[in-house]
Structures are given as structure tokens and as C-alpha cells.
Amino acid sequence: MKKVLLGVVLALLAGCSPWLEIQQVNLGMAKAEVIQQMGKPTSASGAGNEEYLWYVPANAFWQKYYVRLLNGKVESYGLLEPKPTSQPQ
């Protein structure tokens, strides 16, 4: 019984964390290293020497993570936060 309860708790906890390895990304990493670590991005955008890799976790589809590359190296990364809506005064 304890093993079943432990299994249920672990399954619930695993469902709460994104299936992305964003914490493994470091500034200065090459694009190939990012893709090796995190997998193929959901989408990509950019122009010139600037590129964004976009990732959406399978278990948290409402979240969007970005990796910003400048000259092929990680310049910044993180969770894309929604813009706050302004309140009428």
C-alpha cells in the first residue's frame, strides 16, 4: 500500500514540473548545445544575427520558454511572462 501511495505522489509531482531542461542552459552555449540539451524547439524566429528558440512543455502547454541567441550563442533564456493587463482607472 505504501508503494502505491508513493507512486501516486511521485506521478503527481512529476506532472507539475515542465519536461524541459531549461535549467541546463547556460549563457554562451552554442545553438547546437541547446538543441542537444532541450531537443528540437517548438518554433524559431529571428533575423540577422539574432534568433529565438521557442519551447512549449508537453505537460504545461500554457507556458512558453525562450532561448535568445546572438551570433549563435545564448544571450538570455527563461519563461516568457505574460504582459500584465492594465486596469481601467
PyMOL CGO cylinders between C-alpha atoms (Angstrom):
from pymol import cmd
from pymol.cgo import CYLINDER

trace = [
    CYLINDER, 0.00, 0.00, 0.00, 2.82, 2.40, 0.86, 0.3, 1, 1, 1, 1, 1, 1,
    CYLINDER, 2.82, 2.40, 0.86, 4.49, 1.73, -2.50, 0.3, 1, 1, 1, 1, 1, 1,
    CYLINDER, 4.49, 1.73, -2.50, 1.25, 2.52, -4.35, 0.3, 1, 1, 1, 1, 1, 1,
    CYLINDER, 1.25, 2.52, -4.35, 0.80, 5.77, -2.41, 0.3, 1, 1, 1, 1, 1, 1,
    CYLINDER, 0.80, 5.77, -2.41, 4.42, 6.73, -3.04, 0.3, 1, 1, 1, 1, 1, 1,
    CYLINDER, 4.42, 6.73, -3.04, 3.97, 6.01, -6.77, 0.3, 1, 1, 1, 1, 1, 1,
    CYLINDER, 3.97, 6.01, -6.77, 0.87, 8.21, -6.94, 0.3, 1, 1, 1, 1, 1, 1,
    CYLINDER, 0.87, 8.21, -6.94, 2.62, 11.08, -5.13, 0.3, 1, 1, 1, 1, 1, 1,
    CYLINDER, 2.62, 11.08, -5.13, 5.66, 10.86, -7.43, 0.3, 1, 1, 1, 1, 1, 1,
    CYLINDER, 5.66, 10.86, -7.43, 3.45, 10.79, -10.52, 0.3, 1, 1, 1, 1, 1, 1,
    CYLINDER, 3.45, 10.79, -10.52, 1.61, 13.91, -9.35, 0.3, 1, 1, 1, 1, 1, 1,
    CYLINDER, 1.61, 13.91, -9.35, 4.85, 15.73, -8.62, 0.3, 1, 1, 1, 1, 1, 1,
    CYLINDER, 4.85, 15.73, -8.62, 6.30, 14.78, -11.99, 0.3, 1, 1, 1, 1, 1, 1,
    CYLINDER, 6.30, 14.78, -11.99, 3.23, 16.19, -13.69, 0.3, 1, 1, 1, 1, 1, 1,
    CYLINDER, 3.23, 16.19, -13.69, 3.81, 19.58, -12.07, 0.3, 1, 1, 1, 1, 1, 1,
    CYLINDER, 3.81, 19.58, -12.07, 7.29, 20.17, -13.41, 0.3, 1, 1, 1, 1, 1, 1,
    CYLINDER, 7.29, 20.17, -13.41, 7.95, 21.04, -17.07, 0.3, 1, 1, 1, 1, 1, 1,
    CYLINDER, 7.95, 21.04, -17.07, 9.63, 18.36, -19.17, 0.3, 1, 1, 1, 1, 1, 1,
    CYLINDER, 9.63, 18.36, -19.17, 12.24, 20.82, -20.34, 0.3, 1, 1, 1, 1, 1, 1,
    CYLINDER, 12.24, 20.82, -20.34, 15.83, 21.09, -19.27, 0.3, 1, 1, 1, 1, 1, 1,
    CYLINDER, 15.83, 21.09, -19.27, 15.89, 24.92, -19.28, 0.3, 1, 1, 1, 1, 1, 1,
    CYLINDER, 15.89, 24.92, -19.28, 17.91, 24.88, -16.05, 0.3, 1, 1, 1, 1, 1, 1,
    CYLINDER, 17.91, 24.88, -16.05, 20.68, 23.13, -18.01, 0.3, 1, 1, 1, 1, 1, 1,
    CYLINDER, 20.68, 23.13, -18.01, 21.02, 26.07, -20.44, 0.3, 1, 1, 1, 1, 1, 1,
    CYLINDER, 21.02, 26.07, -20.44, 23.89, 28.46, -19.77, 0.3, 1, 1, 1, 1, 1, 1,
    CYLINDER, 23.89, 28.46, -19.77, 24.82, 31.84, -21.18, 0.3, 1, 1, 1, 1, 1, 1,
    CYLINDER, 24.82, 31.84, -21.18, 27.32, 31.48, -24.01, 0.3, 1, 1, 1, 1, 1, 1,
    CYLINDER, 27.32, 31.48, -24.01, 26.19, 27.99, -25.05, 0.3, 1, 1, 1, 1, 1, 1,
    CYLINDER, 26.19, 27.99, -25.05, 26.11, 27.28, -28.77, 0.3, 1, 1, 1, 1, 1, 1,
    CYLINDER, 26.11, 27.28, -28.77, 22.80, 26.65, -30.55, 0.3, 1, 1, 1, 1, 1, 1,
    CYLINDER, 22.80, 26.65, -30.55, 23.74, 23.01, -31.17, 0.3, 1, 1, 1, 1, 1, 1,
    CYLINDER, 23.74, 23.01, -31.17, 24.35, 22.51, -27.43, 0.3, 1, 1, 1, 1, 1, 1,
    CYLINDER, 24.35, 22.51, -27.43, 20.95, 23.98, -26.58, 0.3, 1, 1, 1, 1, 1, 1,
    CYLINDER, 20.95, 23.98, -26.58, 19.19, 21.71, -29.05, 0.3, 1, 1, 1, 1, 1, 1,
    CYLINDER, 19.19, 21.71, -29.05, 21.15, 18.71, -27.77, 0.3, 1, 1, 1, 1, 1, 1,
    CYLINDER, 21.15, 18.71, -27.77, 20.11, 19.57, -24.20, 0.3, 1, 1, 1, 1, 1, 1,
    CYLINDER, 20.11, 19.57, -24.20, 16.49, 20.61, -24.76, 0.3, 1, 1, 1, 1, 1, 1,
    CYLINDER, 16.49, 20.61, -24.76, 15.57, 18.96, -28.03, 0.3, 1, 1, 1, 1, 1, 1,
    CYLINDER, 15.57, 18.96, -28.03, 14.10, 20.47, -31.17, 0.3, 1, 1, 1, 1, 1, 1,
    CYLINDER, 14.10, 20.47, -31.17, 12.33, 23.76, -30.44, 0.3, 1, 1, 1, 1, 1, 1,
    CYLINDER, 12.33, 23.76, -30.44, 8.59, 24.09, -30.93, 0.3, 1, 1, 1, 1, 1, 1,
    CYLINDER, 8.59, 24.09, -30.93, 9.34, 27.04, -33.20, 0.3, 1, 1, 1, 1, 1, 1,
    CYLINDER, 9.34, 27.04, -33.20, 12.11, 29.50, -34.03, 0.3, 1, 1, 1, 1, 1, 1,
    CYLINDER, 12.11, 29.50, -34.03, 12.17, 33.13, -35.16, 0.3, 1, 1, 1, 1, 1, 1,
    CYLINDER, 12.17, 33.13, -35.16, 14.59, 35.96, -35.69, 0.3, 1, 1, 1, 1, 1, 1,
    CYLINDER, 14.59, 35.96, -35.69, 16.58, 37.83, -38.28, 0.3, 1, 1, 1, 1, 1, 1,
    CYLINDER, 16.58, 37.83, -38.28, 20.21, 38.64, -38.91, 0.3, 1, 1, 1, 1, 1, 1,
    CYLINDER, 20.21, 38.64, -38.91, 22.45, 37.56, -36.06, 0.3, 1, 1, 1, 1, 1, 1,
    CYLINDER, 22.45, 37.56, -36.06, 19.55, 37.28, -33.55, 0.3, 1, 1, 1, 1, 1, 1,
    CYLINDER, 19.55, 37.28, -33.55, 17.45, 34.12, -33.18, 0.3, 1, 1, 1, 1, 1, 1,
    CYLINDER, 17.45, 34.12, -33.18, 14.83, 32.90, -30.72, 0.3, 1, 1, 1, 1, 1, 1,
    CYLINDER, 14.83, 32.90, -30.72, 14.16, 29.24, -29.99, 0.3, 1, 1, 1, 1, 1, 1,
    CYLINDER, 14.16, 29.24, -29.99, 10.68, 28.68, -28.50, 0.3, 1, 1, 1, 1, 1, 1,
    CYLINDER, 10.68, 28.68, -28.50, 9.79, 25.69, -26.33, 0.3, 1, 1, 1, 1, 1, 1,
    CYLINDER, 9.79, 25.69, -26.33, 6.37, 24.66, -25.00, 0.3, 1, 1, 1, 1, 1, 1,
    CYLINDER, 6.37, 24.66, -25.00, 6.37, 21.83, -22.43, 0.3, 1, 1, 1, 1, 1, 1,
    CYLINDER, 6.37, 21.83, -22.43, 4.09, 18.91, -23.27, 0.3, 1, 1, 1, 1, 1, 1,
    CYLINDER, 4.09, 18.91, -23.27, 2.71, 18.86, -19.72, 0.3, 1, 1, 1, 1, 1, 1,
    CYLINDER, 2.71, 18.86, -19.72, 2.38, 22.67, -19.38, 0.3, 1, 1, 1, 1, 1, 1,
    CYLINDER, 2.38, 22.67, -19.38, 1.18, 23.83, -22.80, 0.3, 1, 1, 1, 1, 1, 1,
    CYLINDER, 1.18, 23.83, -22.80, 0.15, 27.23, -21.40, 0.3, 1, 1, 1, 1, 1, 1,
    CYLINDER, 0.15, 27.23, -21.40, 3.81, 28.08, -20.68, 0.3, 1, 1, 1, 1, 1, 1,
    CYLINDER, 3.81, 28.08, -20.68, 6.32, 29.22, -23.26, 0.3, 1, 1, 1, 1, 1, 1,
    CYLINDER, 6.32, 29.22, -23.26, 10.09, 29.24, -22.77, 0.3, 1, 1, 1, 1, 1, 1,
    CYLINDER, 10.09, 29.24, -22.77, 12.55, 31.12, -24.94, 0.3, 1, 1, 1, 1, 1, 1,
    CYLINDER, 12.55, 31.12, -24.94, 16.26, 30.93, -25.68, 0.3, 1, 1, 1, 1, 1, 1,
    CYLINDER, 16.26, 30.93, -25.68, 17.66, 34.08, -27.31, 0.3, 1, 1, 1, 1, 1, 1,
    CYLINDER, 17.66, 34.08, -27.31, 20.74, 33.52, -29.42, 0.3, 1, 1, 1, 1, 1, 1,
    CYLINDER, 20.74, 33.52, -29.42, 23.02, 36.31, -30.56, 0.3, 1, 1, 1, 1, 1, 1,
    CYLINDER, 23.02, 36.31, -30.56, 25.69, 35.32, -33.09, 0.3, 1, 1, 1, 1, 1, 1,
    CYLINDER, 25.69, 35.32, -33.09, 24.82, 31.66, -32.42, 0.3, 1, 1, 1, 1, 1, 1,
    CYLINDER, 24.82, 31.66, -32.42, 25.40, 31.85, -28.65, 0.3, 1, 1, 1, 1, 1, 1,
    CYLINDER, 25.40, 31.85, -28.65, 22.87, 32.04, -25.79, 0.3, 1, 1, 1, 1, 1, 1,
    CYLINDER, 22.87, 32.04, -25.79, 22.37, 35.66, -24.76, 0.3, 1, 1, 1, 1, 1, 1,
    CYLINDER, 22.37, 35.66, -24.76, 19.33, 35.09, -22.49, 0.3, 1, 1, 1, 1, 1, 1,
    CYLINDER, 19.33, 35.09, -22.49, 16.68, 32.47, -21.72, 0.3, 1, 1, 1, 1, 1, 1,
    CYLINDER, 16.68, 32.47, -21.72, 13.72, 31.82, -19.47, 0.3, 1, 1, 1, 1, 1, 1,
    CYLINDER, 13.72, 31.82, -19.47, 9.97, 31.65, -19.10, 0.3, 1, 1, 1, 1, 1, 1,
    CYLINDER, 9.97, 31.65, -19.10, 8.04, 34.08, -21.25, 0.3, 1, 1, 1, 1, 1, 1,
    CYLINDER, 8.04, 34.08, -21.25, 5.88, 36.00, -18.81, 0.3, 1, 1, 1, 1, 1, 1,
    CYLINDER, 5.88, 36.00, -18.81, 2.51, 37.28, -20.00, 0.3, 1, 1, 1, 1, 1, 1,
    CYLINDER, 2.51, 37.28, -20.00, 2.18, 41.03, -20.22, 0.3, 1, 1, 1, 1, 1, 1,
    CYLINDER, 2.18, 41.03, -20.22, 0.12, 42.42, -17.36, 0.3, 1, 1, 1, 1, 1, 1,
    CYLINDER, 0.12, 42.42, -17.36, -3.21, 43.86, -18.39, 0.3, 1, 1, 1, 1, 1, 1,
    CYLINDER, -3.21, 43.86, -18.39, -3.84, 47.45, -17.42, 0.3, 1, 1, 1, 1, 1, 1,
    CYLINDER, -3.84, 47.45, -17.42, -6.73, 48.14, -15.10, 0.3, 1, 1, 1, 1, 1, 1,
    CYLINDER, -6.73, 48.14, -15.10, -9.17, 50.91, -16.01, 0.3, 1, 1, 1, 1, 1, 1,
    CYLINDER, -9.17, 50.91, -16.01, -8.99, 53.80, -13.57, 0.3, 1, 1, 1, 1, 1, 1,
]
cmd.load_cgo(trace, "trace")
